[in-house]
Amino acid sequence: MSRFVNPFTDLGFKVIFGQPASKGLLITLLNELLAGEHHIEDLCFLDKEDHADNVHDKGIIYDLYCRTDSGEYIIVEMQNRWHSHFLDRTLYYVCRAVGRLTELPPPDTIKIPVEKDTDGMVCESSVPYGSRYRLSTVYGIFLMNFKEDGLDKKFRTDIVLADRDTGRVVNPHLRQIYLQFPYFNKELAECETLYEKLMYALKNMNDWNRMPDALKEQVFKYLDQLAAVANLSEENRIAYDKAVDRYRVSRIVEEDIRREATEEGLKEGREKGREEGREEEREEERLSNALKMKAKGLDYETISDITGLSIQEIEKLGIDDRRDEGKL
């Protein structure tokens, strides 16, 4: 068994990123993902459950939901296996969080001054209508242990609201980052930045019995302690063992589906090849029979009726063969 928890299991992901003790590691990961765009000094974990508005709505439970010290909201989701409409679900998650922003006071809430009207009644000063819709940025970050057909065949995909022609970002407050780990194929020696090393560790750490010597940064020493299976509490160890079982079962099911699809594809390919071969044989037989009929002097219409060849095809019969033999 590996020394480290599998980050693509529910509890492994929670141990590494979703508990108060792992806040520093989460901040490091997010800052590497958002390098050059935003820098987080601190964050707080929020209630992961977005409660339903009505009885027909089941609501949402995020894997991680947090707010930064400067007021941005970040959703972090880990998805171990493919399911239909994944991109629709993740868009809904982010849009749902954006929609909730008007219900939450922004970090620098505008205080509405209270005045008295001429009759001595207390009234509130008017606030510009548009100020109610001043939004914080919502980031949706999705770690995927599978390939999604709706995305390009690459590791990282960044989604922004931009002008289609110029590419200029029109509204910066909705951001999505998709990480397809099956496409991350760098070896450790090829990883030059901390970002690349973190991605390499997340993909491969479940196979390690010790942290590689090349990962010397402080964050990996912290990851070594935080993600060690031996450091789990008894309760978490039991839960983790169950999560690993579910993970392995899901991978087996996925591999079986992939193998069946491959075998079915090969079977269809072989059948198609045989059918194409039979069709070629039938075509050769028709041409050979037509050539014999033509040599015996049958008219072209009769040959066409018997063989199914067109008059033009019959007219050309024998010309290419004689040319090849140097007769023409």
Secondary structure, DSSP 8 states (H G I E B T S, - for coil): --SB--TTSHHHHHHHHSSGGGHHHHHHHHHHHTTTT---S-EEE--SEE--SSTT---EE-SEEEEETTS-EEEEEEE-S--TTHHHHHHHHHHHHHHHGGGS--TT-----EEE-TTS-EEE----GGGGG----EEEEEEESS--TTS-SSSEEEEEEE-TTT--EEEEEEEEEEEEGGG----GGG--SHHHHHHHHHHHGGG-SS--TT--SHHHHHHHHHTBGGGS-HHHHHHHHHHHHHHHHHHHHHHHHHHHHHHHHHHHHHHHHHHHHHHHHHHHHHHHHHHHHHHTT--HHHHHHHH---HHHHHHTTHHHHHHTT--
